[in-house]
């Protein structure tokens, strides 16, 4: 059950960026599981990729190619092509070469992406057979169909779009993402694609994506598992008649940065809202840290605790579990007498123990909500961090127990 995640908003077409969807039947016949994206010639591309040492073959290939001229992005679902060794690299290369031949471009201009079951050979023939249909389907207004086409255990497609006006010209930023489990991005999300028609130098675009990912995709977690296939791409087609952005300054850059951040944040949080079996959307905010990393350490200790996550599912204000997680987060010389902990706006713990004003009824009222905030005041400094997570339900266990059946 997706928490607070409604129908897709309007996803504005991005001039110079087309998407085509087709069925290869990788996991089941008729499933739309292939998405081809075409970038206008001269587009610049930025990318951030998983830091998992067992990264998938398509990650290795895409990471080696994205700085060169890129014309096509090829995504398949149903098979991760991870844990497949050299044969996996060869399989990813074959799919890219097949698309390149059909499109009349160099194979190095095609970037592959895969998501699905780890350790199984990529069904190259099925993917290649579906490529003509995907190319025939290319259109700038196919974002919604593509958002559905990249889904695996997601229950709903995820997308966001922003537009702003600069010197009388409308500039568009639109993005989609997929992910619902195996989520603790260590760079970005499971898969994310964002495009703009602004013209941006590659170095500036790369820094822009890295900053946006760190504030959005790198602040979400469902189960603490960093995927083998995480990728997030930002494409600038340069089709809007505005000046090229060559440095991280000025009004146009500021407006684009804000739009990219908003789109990134919306599609990243949508992944949490659609977390496998999620019934709660949980914001964990840690303030008053001496360093940003210790704030993150505390936040993730809370977000990854199975005891806290199951209490959230049960709507049980078992605040002792939160204190235990904060205490084991590894913050050096932590003075618990300075720490305050809140559920929503209710102070549940203060000065090392239960807050004098706290009642079980207050805590239960907050925990009964679908959207819950946990705020921890460390009282050590001026640093703050916020992450987003879910509860842990029976359905999460069921989905992952039956994932390959």
N, C-alpha and C positions, 0 to 999 in steps of 0.2 A: 504494500500500500504506500503510494507516494504521499509524503507529508507536505501539504500546501503547494503541490505542484499541479497547476492547471494546464489547460491546452497551450500549445505553442503560441507565443506572441507573434505579431507580424514580423516576418524575417525579410527585410528589404534586400532586393537583389543588389549585388556588388558588380558594377560594370567591369568587364574583363575577367570575371570568374564564373565558370559554368560547372554544373554538377549533373551527372548522369547516373541512373540507378538501374541495376539489372539483377536477374536471378541466376545464380550458379548452382543452387541446390546443394550447398556444401553440407548442411546438417539435415535439411528436409526439402523436398521438391517444392518449387514455387516460391520459396522464401527469397525476398529481395535482399541479397547479401553481398552485392558488389557495388561499390560507389567509385566512379571515376570523376576527378575534378580537373578542369583545364584552366590554366593561368594564361592570361594574355602575354604575348611575347614582350620581354623586357621587364616582367614582374620581378620584384625582389622577395626573397623568402627567408624567414627566420624560423628556427626550430629549437626546442628543448626536449631532451630525451631522458629516459629512465637511467638511473645509476645502478640498477640491478646488474650484478656481474654476469648473470645468465640472460643477458638481454637477447631478444628475439632476432632472428635473421633479418627481418625487414628493418628493424631499428639500426642494425649495423650498416645496412645498405643505404638507408635514408640519411643517416648521420654523415656518411661519407660523400653524399651527393648534393645536399641541399644548398651549399654555398655556390654551386655552379648555376648555369642557366636552367631553370626548372619550368617545365611546361605542363606536366601531368602528375597527379597524385592518385594512387590506386589503393583502395582499401577493400579488404575482405573480412567478413565476420565468420564465426563458426570454426576457425582454426587459427591458432596463434603463431604457428610456424616458429615456436620457441622450443629450446631443448632439442633441436634437430640437427645441430652440427653443420658440417660442410654441405651435406645434401640440402639443408634448409636454405643456405645462402644460394646454392645453385637453383633451387626452386623459385626463390624470390626474384633472382636475376632473370629467369625464364619468363615469368609473368611480365616483368618490366619490358623485356625485349619484345615480347609479343605485342604489348600495347604500343610500344615505340614504332614497330613496323606498321601497324594499322594506322597510326596517327602521322607517320612520316617525320618523326623526330629521332634524335640520337637517344639510345637507351639510357644514357646518363642523365637525361632530362626527365626521367620518370622516377618518382619516389614511391616505395611500397609501404603499406601499413597493414597489419593483421591483428585480429583479436579473436579469442575463443579458447579452445582446449589446448593446453601445452603438451608437447611431446609427440604429436601425431604428424605424419608427413602432410605437407601442403598439397591439396588436390589440384595440381597445376592445370590439368586438362579441363577440369570443370570451369576454372576461372577464365582460362583463355577462350573457351567457347562462349562465355557470357560477355566478353569485351565488346564485340560489335554492337550488341544491344545497348550497352552502357554508353558507348560513343554516340549512338543514334539518339539517345535520350538527353544529351547535354543541353542544358538551358540555365540561364542566370536565375530563374525563379524556382529552382528545384531544391532549395535549402530544406524545406520541411520533409520532403521525401528522402533526402539524403540523411537527415537526422534520424529517421526511422531505419534507414538502410544500414547504419553503423551500430545498431543496438545488438546486445547479446542478452544478458539477463535483465536489462532495463525493462521497466514496465511502461515507460513513456519516453518519447523523444525529447531532446533538450536543445534549446536554442535561445539566442538573444540577439537584439539588433539595436543599433543607435545611429542617429544621423545628427549632424551639426552643419551650420552654415559658416563658411569662411569667405570673406570678400564676395558675397553673393553666390557662392558655389556650394551646393550640398555635397557633403562628404559622408560616406556610409561605412559603417563597421558592422559586420554580421558574423556570428559564430555558432557552431554546434559542438556538442560533446557527447560522449557515451561513457558509461561506467555505472556500476551499482554494487560491485563487490571486488575484492582484491584491490582495495583503495587505501593507500597512504602514499600519494605521489611524492617522489623524491626528485622532482623537476617540474612535473605538470600533472596531467590526469591520464586516465587510460588512453583515450584518444580525444583530441580537441583540434578543431580547425577554425581559424578566424581569418577573415579577409577584409580588406579595405581598398577603396579605389584611390586613396592618397598615394603620392609618389614619395617613397622613403628610401634613403640610402641604406644598404644592407646592415652596416654596423650600427646605425641608429635603430633600425628595426629590431635587430637582435637584442640590444640592450632594453628596448621597450618591452619585448616579449618576456625577457628574463625577469624584469621588474614586475610586470603584471602577473606572471606565474607565481612568483614568490609571495604575492599578496592575495592570491586566490587559490589556484590549484594546489600550491604547496602548503595550504592551510586547511585542507580537508582530510578527513580520515573516516573510514567506515570500520575497518577491521585491522588496520596497522600493517597490511601486506602490500609492499611496493611491487607492482607488476613488472613482469619481464618485457612488457610491450608499450609502456607509457610513452606517448609522444604528444606534443602540442605544437602546431604550426601556425605562423602568422604570415599571411601573404599580402603584399601591397602591389596592386596591379598598375598603379600610376595613371589610370584612365580619367580621374577627375582633373579638370583644367585649373589646377592650383600649383604653386611653386613646389619644387622638390624639397623635402625636409632633409637637410644634410647635417643638422646638429640638433642636440637635445635642448632647444631653447626656442622662444618665440610663441606667438599666440596660436599658430596652426599646430605646432607640436604639442602644446599644452592641451588643446582641445582633442587632438587625436589620442593622446595618452589617457585622458579621462574616459573617452569612449571605449578604448581597448580595455581599460581596467574594469569598467562597468560591465561590459560583455563577458569578460573573463570571470568576474565575480559571480555573475548570474548563472552562467552555465556550470561553474564549479559547484556552487551551492545546490544547483539542481541535481547534481550527482548524489550529494548527501541526502537530499529530500527523497530521492528514489533508491536509497540504499536497500540492499537485499533484505526484505522482511522488516524494513524500518517502520516504526510507528511514532517515533519522536525525532524532531529536528533540534539538535542541541548546540547551543553556542557556549563555548568555554573561553572565558576572558580572564587573563591573568595580568594584573596591574602591580606596579610597585616593585618591579624586579631590578636588581643591580645590573643585569645584562639581558639582552633580548633572548639569548639562548636559554637562560634559566627559566624565563617565562614560558618558552616553548616546551622545555623539559617538564615543567609542572603541568602545562595544558595537556600534553600528550599522555602523561602518566594517568591523568583523570580520564581522558577520552578513550584510552586503550584498556582500562581496567574492566575485565569481564564482570566483576562484582558490581561496579557502578553501572555498567551498561545493562545488566539484567535488572538492577533496581529501577532504572529508568523505564524499562519495559513494563515492570510491575507497578509503576507509579508509586514506588515505595521511597519515602524521604529518609533513606538510611544514610544519614550524613556522616557517620563514622567511616564509611568506605571512602568518602571524598578526602577526609583528613588523612587516612592511611596512604592514599595515593600521593597526596602532596608531600607527605613526609618521606616517601621512598623515591622521590623524583631525582635525588642526587644533588640538590642545591647545597653548596658548602655552607657550613655554619648557619643553618636556618634557625632563626629564633621564632619558635611557634607562638610565643606570647604576643607577637606583633601581627599575627595573621588573622584576617577576617574572611569568612566564607559566606557567600550569599546564594540562595536559590531564588532566581528572579530578584525581587527587591526585598526579600526576607533574609535577614541575617540569621544564619543557622549556627555559626561557630565564631567565637571571638576570644582572644587572649588565651588560646590553647585549649579551649573547651566549649561546651554548649553555650550559646548566647543566652543571657538571662531572660531576654524578652521572647525567645523562641518557643513556639508550641508546635506539637505534631500536626495539628490541624492546618497551620499555616503552610508547613512543608508539603503536606498532602495536596493542598489546593494547587500549589505550583506544579507538583509532579503530575497532576492529572491533565495538564495541558499538552497539546501536541508539540508546541514550540517552547522550549525550556532554556533558560539562561543559567549558567553556573559561573559565578564571578569570585575570583580569589584575589584578595589584596595581601601582597607579601610584606609591604612596609619596609622594603630594602633600598628602593631607588626610584628612578623615573621611567623605567622601561615597561612597555606593555605589549602583549601579543594576544590575538584572537584566532581560534580555530573553530571548525564546525564538524560535528560528528552525529552519530545516531545511537539508538539503543541496540540491544542484541536480543532478538526474538526467536521463538520457536521456528518461524518461517525462514530465518537466515540459515539455521542449521539444516533444515529440510532442503532448501535450494542448493546448498553446497554439498550436502550428502548425496544428492541425486543429479549433480551437475553433468555427469558423463553418461547418465542412463536415459 
